[in-house]
Amino acid sequence: MAHTFTITITDEEYRAFSLRVTDPDDWVDHAIRNKIRKNMIWIAEEASKPDAFDANDKATVEALMVQEGDIMKPPKEYSDVVKAEMAKLIKMDTRVERDADELAKMIE
């Protein structure tokens, strides 16, 4: 599954943006991919918490880490394959879910 993001900016905003950025489309693509890269590292670091995975998922991740040669590496150096699997399996609420939970508690 892939996701597409669309934003709309005015002509004036585009002009302002393009005055300092050579290729605005490339800049946006790079900014999103860099944020994803940082989040994948964060997930890999969070994966060391005891409740990050259930037992089956933990075994799956560990086997993949051995296969990819990541078992002795720090999280920042895990392969993209391992980080993607961790992102898929990690037991963690998204920011939106956490914010909704906090708001619900405040309202109670």
Secondary structure, 3 states (H helix, E strand, C coil): CCCCCCCCCCHHHHHHHHHHCCCHHHHHHHHHHHHHHHHHHHHHHHCCCCCCCCHHHHHHHHHHHHHHCCCCCCHHHCCHHHHHHHHHHCCCCCHHHHHHHHHHHHHC
